[in-house]
Amino acid sequence: MDKRLYKSTNKMVAGVCAGVAEYFDIDPTLVRLGFVLLGGLGGTGIMLYIIATLIIPRAPEDFN
């Protein structure tokens, strides 16, 4: 199984949460809530989101 993490086209901001949710096969709302909760705890979620936005590549179909 060749599973890769990509930013999703099902996005609200940058597609990071939806991409993580697709990778782990869970509801994107749960991932978004997790980032919001981490954001409320000293800004950790915000920093993680920014780093993930810069590091995680777009899905290959986005390049067309």
TIRO-2110 file (N, C-alpha, C; in Angstrom, 1 decimal):
// TIRO-2110
0.9, -1.2, 0.0, N, 1, A
0.0, 0.0, 0.0, CA, 1, A
0.9, 1.2, 0.0, C, 1, A
0.7, 2.1, -1.0, N, 2, A
1.5, 3.3, -1.1, CA, 2, A
0.7, 4.5, -0.8, C, 2, A
0.6, 4.8, 0.5, N, 3, A
-0.3, 5.8, 1.1, CA, 3, A
0.6, 7.0, 1.3, C, 3, A
0.2, 8.2, 0.8, N, 4, A
1.0, 9.4, 1.0, CA, 4, A
0.1, 10.5, 1.5, C, 4, A
0.7, 11.4, 2.2, N, 5, A
0.0, 12.6, 2.8, CA, 5, A
0.1, 13.7, 1.9, C, 5, A
-1.1, 14.3, 1.5, N, 6, A
-1.2, 15.4, 0.6, CA, 6, A
-2.2, 16.4, 1.2, C, 6, A
-2.1, 17.7, 0.8, N, 7, A
-3.1, 18.6, 1.1, CA, 7, A
-4.3, 18.3, 0.2, C, 7, A
-5.5, 18.4, 0.8, N, 8, A
-6.7, 18.0, 0.1, CA, 8, A
-7.3, 19.1, -0.7, C, 8, A
-8.1, 18.7, -1.7, N, 9, A
-8.8, 19.7, -2.5, CA, 9, A
-10.1, 20.1, -1.8, C, 9, A
-10.5, 19.2, -0.8, N, 10, A
-11.6, 19.5, 0.1, CA, 10, A
-11.2, 20.4, 1.2, C, 10, A
-10.9, 21.6, 0.9, N, 11, A
-10.3, 22.5, 1.9, CA, 11, A
-11.1, 23.7, 2.4, C, 11, A
-10.8, 24.1, 3.6, N, 12, A
-11.4, 25.3, 4.1, CA, 12, A
-10.4, 26.5, 4.1, C, 12, A
-9.2, 26.2, 4.4, N, 13, A
-8.1, 27.2, 4.4, CA, 13, A
-7.0, 26.7, 3.4, C, 13, A
-6.2, 25.8, 3.8, N, 14, A
-5.1, 25.3, 2.9, CA, 14, A
-5.2, 23.8, 2.6, C, 14, A
-6.2, 23.1, 3.1, N, 15, A
-6.3, 21.7, 2.9, CA, 15, A
-5.6, 20.7, 3.7, C, 15, A
-4.9, 21.3, 4.8, N, 16, A
-4.1, 20.5, 5.7, CA, 16, A
-4.9, 19.5, 6.5, C, 16, A
-5.9, 20.0, 7.2, N, 17, A
-6.8, 19.2, 8.0, CA, 17, A
-7.5, 18.1, 7.2, C, 17, A
-8.0, 18.5, 6.1, N, 18, A
-8.7, 17.5, 5.2, CA, 18, A
-7.7, 16.5, 4.7, C, 18, A
-6.5, 16.9, 4.4, N, 19, A
-5.5, 15.9, 3.9, CA, 19, A
-5.1, 14.9, 5.0, C, 19, A
-4.9, 15.4, 6.2, N, 20, A
-4.6, 14.6, 7.4, CA, 20, A
-5.8, 13.6, 7.6, C, 20, A
-7.0, 14.1, 7.5, N, 21, A
-8.2, 13.3, 7.7, CA, 21, A
-8.3, 12.2, 6.7, C, 21, A
-8.0, 12.5, 5.4, N, 22, A
-8.0, 11.5, 4.4, CA, 22, A
-7.0, 10.5, 4.6, C, 22, A
-5.8, 10.9, 5.0, N, 23, A
-4.7, 10.0, 5.3, CA, 23, A
-5.0, 8.9, 6.3, C, 23, A
-5.6, 9.4, 7.4, N, 24, A
-6.0, 8.5, 8.5, CA, 24, A
-7.4, 8.0, 8.4, C, 24, A
-8.1, 8.3, 7.4, N, 25, A
-9.5, 7.9, 7.1, CA, 25, A
-10.4, 8.2, 8.3, C, 25, A
-10.4, 9.5, 8.7, N, 26, A
-11.3, 10.0, 9.8, CA, 26, A
-12.0, 11.2, 9.2, C, 26, A
-13.0, 11.7, 10.0, N, 27, A
-13.7, 12.9, 9.6, CA, 27, A
-12.9, 14.2, 9.7, C, 27, A
-12.9, 15.0, 8.7, N, 28, A
-12.0, 16.2, 8.7, CA, 28, A
-12.4, 17.2, 9.9, C, 28, A
-13.7, 17.1, 10.3, N, 29, A
-14.1, 18.0, 11.4, CA, 29, A
-13.4, 17.7, 12.6, C, 29, A
-13.1, 16.4, 12.9, N, 30, A
-12.4, 16.0, 14.1, CA, 30, A
-10.9, 16.6, 14.1, C, 30, A
-10.3, 16.5, 12.9, N, 31, A
-8.9, 17.1, 12.8, CA, 31, A
-9.0, 18.6, 12.9, C, 31, A
-10.0, 19.2, 12.3, N, 32, A
-10.1, 20.7, 12.5, CA, 32, A
-10.3, 21.1, 13.9, C, 32, A
-11.1, 20.4, 14.6, N, 33, A
-11.3, 20.6, 16.1, CA, 33, A
-10.1, 20.4, 16.9, C, 33, A
-9.3, 19.4, 16.5, N, 34, A
-8.0, 19.2, 17.2, CA, 34, A
-7.1, 20.3, 17.0, C, 34, A
-7.0, 20.9, 15.8, N, 35, A
-6.1, 22.0, 15.6, CA, 35, A
-6.6, 23.3, 16.3, C, 35, A
-7.9, 23.4, 16.4, N, 36, A
-8.5, 24.6, 17.1, CA, 36, A
-8.2, 24.4, 18.6, C, 36, A
-8.4, 23.2, 19.2, N, 37, A
-8.1, 23.0, 20.6, CA, 37, A
-6.6, 23.3, 20.9, C, 37, A
-5.7, 22.8, 20.0, N, 38, A
-4.3, 23.0, 20.2, CA, 38, A
-3.9, 24.5, 20.0, C, 38, A
-4.7, 25.2, 19.2, N, 39, A
-4.5, 26.6, 19.0, CA, 39, A
-4.8, 27.4, 20.3, C, 39, A
-5.8, 26.9, 21.0, N, 40, A
-6.2, 27.5, 22.3, CA, 40, A
-5.2, 27.3, 23.4, C, 40, A
-4.3, 26.3, 23.2, N, 41, A
-3.3, 25.9, 24.2, CA, 41, A
-2.0, 26.5, 23.9, C, 41, A
-1.9, 27.8, 23.9, N, 42, A
-0.6, 28.5, 23.7, CA, 42, A
-0.2, 28.6, 22.2, C, 42, A
-1.1, 28.4, 21.3, N, 43, A
-0.8, 28.6, 19.9, CA, 43, A
-0.1, 27.4, 19.2, C, 43, A
0.0, 26.3, 19.8, N, 44, A
0.6, 25.1, 19.2, CA, 44, A
0.0, 24.7, 17.9, C, 44, A
-1.4, 24.7, 17.9, N, 45, A
-2.1, 24.3, 16.7, CA, 45, A
-1.8, 25.2, 15.5, C, 45, A
-1.7, 26.5, 15.8, N, 46, A
-1.5, 27.5, 14.8, CA, 46, A
-0.1, 27.2, 14.2, C, 46, A
0.9, 27.0, 15.0, N, 47, A
2.3, 26.8, 14.5, CA, 47, A
2.3, 25.5, 13.7, C, 47, A
1.7, 24.4, 14.2, N, 48, A
1.7, 23.1, 13.5, CA, 48, A
1.0, 23.3, 12.2, C, 48, A
-0.1, 24.0, 12.1, N, 49, A
-0.8, 24.2, 10.9, CA, 49, A
0.1, 25.0, 9.8, C, 49, A
0.7, 26.0, 10.3, N, 50, A
1.6, 26.8, 9.4, CA, 50, A
2.7, 25.9, 8.8, C, 50, A
3.3, 25.2, 9.7, N, 51, A
4.4, 24.3, 9.3, CA, 51, A
3.9, 23.2, 8.3, C, 51, A
2.8, 22.6, 8.7, N, 52, A
2.2, 21.6, 7.8, CA, 52, A
1.8, 22.2, 6.4, C, 52, A
1.3, 23.4, 6.4, N, 53, A
1.0, 24.1, 5.1, CA, 53, A
2.2, 24.2, 4.2, C, 53, A
3.4, 24.5, 4.9, N, 54, A
4.6, 24.7, 4.1, CA, 54, A
5.2, 23.4, 3.7, C, 54, A
5.1, 22.3, 4.5, N, 55, A
5.8, 21.1, 4.2, CA, 55, A
5.0, 20.1, 3.4, C, 55, A
3.7, 19.9, 3.6, N, 56, A
2.9, 18.9, 3.0, CA, 56, A
2.6, 19.4, 1.5, C, 56, A
2.9, 18.5, 0.5, N, 57, A
2.7, 18.9, -0.9, CA, 57, A
1.2, 18.8, -1.2, C, 57, A
0.9, 19.6, -2.3, N, 58, A
-0.5, 19.5, -2.9, CA, 58, A
-0.7, 18.1, -3.5, C, 58, A
-1.9, 17.7, -3.6, N, 59, A
-2.3, 16.4, -4.2, CA, 59, A
-1.9, 16.5, -5.7, C, 59, A
-1.4, 15.4, -6.3, N, 60, A
-1.0, 15.4, -7.7, CA, 60, A
-2.0, 15.9, -8.7, C, 60, A
-3.3, 15.7, -8.4, N, 61, A
-4.3, 16.2, -9.4, CA, 61, A
-4.5, 17.7, -9.3, C, 61, A
-3.9, 18.4, -8.3, N, 62, A
-3.9, 19.8, -8.2, CA, 62, A
-3.0, 20.5, -9.2, C, 62, A
-2.0, 19.7, -9.7, N, 63, A
-1.0, 20.3, -10.6, CA, 63, A
-1.5, 20.4, -12.0, C, 63, A
-2.6, 19.9, -12.3, N, 64, A
-3.2, 20.0, -13.7, CA, 64, A
-3.8, 21.3, -14.0, C, 64, A
END
